[in-house]
Amino acid sequence: MHDIPNRIADVLLEVEATLRIHGMWDQTRPPSEALGSDQPFCIDTLRFEQWLQWVFLPRMKKILEDCRPLPVKSGIYSYAQEYLRKDAAPTTDLLGLIKRATMRSEQGSEIQIQSREYQGQVIQQRVGVRVSFSFDS
């Protein structure tokens, strides 16, 4: 499980490269108001590709650099499927990378097994550790 952060970092680099190759990488940073949207994925102020570039990639890189727990769950892949289906640009690679990044993130989250006794039998439950923010908000 120790190599999961390294694998996620590799996927993040591939996401960036894919955005650049397909001409979806912006040279100009959006205004602060656009980045500060309270809507999921800044849907009201940014295109999905902009959100990936200016919100998702920096947040994930910061989490990895600070060795913080990875997000337990996100709706990024589901939203990407819906958004990218409508886009005419080649997106198969990007969609696959987003799926890999979010699956690895969920695998890398700290999971603890909690045991308790119920009616004389030991029952084990998986308990996930939550992080301070969600990519959906």
N, C-alpha and C positions, 0 to 999 in steps of 0.2 A: 504494500500500500504506500510505501515511501516514495515510489517513483511516479505516483499519480500526479502530484503537482508539476513535475517535469513534463509529463505527457500533456497535461493541460496547457502548459506554457508553449509547447510545440504546436498544439492545435490553434492557440491564439495567434501565433505567428503565421500559421497557414490561413487563418481567417483574414488577417491583415493583407497578406499577399494576394489572396483571391479578390478582395475588394479592389486592390490596386490594379491587378491584371484586367479585371472586367470594367475598369473605369468608374468604379463606385466609391472611390476614395476622394474626399473633399480636401482641397488645399486650404480652404478658409474655415476657421472655427465659427460655428453658429453663435448668435448672440446669447449672452448669459440667460436671458429670459426664456429662450427656446430650450436650453439645457436644463432649466429649473422647473420644467413642467411637472405638475403633480399627476399627470395621466400616465398609465402604464406605457412603457417604451416611448414616452414623450410623443405619443401618437398624434397629438394635436399640433405639435410644433416641428417635428423632425420626420424625415423618411427613415425607414427601418435601418438602411445602410448607415445613415448618419448616427442613429442611436448606437449601432454596433461600434462605430469608430470613436465616438466622443463620450459614450457612457459605459457600455459593456466592457470593451477592451481595457480602458483605464482602470475600472473597478476590479476586474479580474486580475490584472497585473499587480495592482496594489495588494489585493488579498494574498496573492502568491508571495510577493516580496516580504510582506509582514508576517508570513507563516500563520495567517488566521484561518479559522475553519472555513471550508468551502460552503457555498449555499446548499442547503439540503434539498430544495426543490425550486424550480422556476418554470415559468410558462413560455420561455423563450422559443423553444423548438416548435410548440404549437402555433405561436404567433408567426414565426418565420414561415411555417408551412402555408399558412393562410395568406400572408403578405406576398411571399415570393411566388406563389402560384399565379398571382395577378400580374407580376412583373414580366416584361418581355426579355429582359437580360438573361444570359445563361446563369442559372442559379443552382444547378444540381450540386456542384462542388461546395458551394457556400452552405446549402442546407445540410449536406452530409457532415460538414465540419461543425456546424452548430449542434447537430445531434451528438457528435462525438464529445464536444466540449461539455455539454450539459449532462450527458450520461456519466462522464468521468468525474464531473463535479459532484454529482449525487453519490457516486461510488466512493469518492474520497472524503465525504463528510464523516465526521466522527460519529460512529454508531456504537452504542453501548448495549450490552445485553443485560436486562434486568430480570432477575429470578425472583419469584415469589411463590408461596405455597397456597394452594387453593384446594380445599377438601382432601387434604392428604397427598396431593400431587404437586410436583414442582412444575410451574409454568414459566416459560421464558418469553420475554417480550423484547423487541428491538426498540430502543429509545434513541432518537436523533437529537443532535445538538443544533439549535437554531442560531442564526447569525443576526446581526443588528439591522440588516436591510434586506429587502427583497428586490429582485430585478424587475418584478412586475409593478413596482410602485415608483 
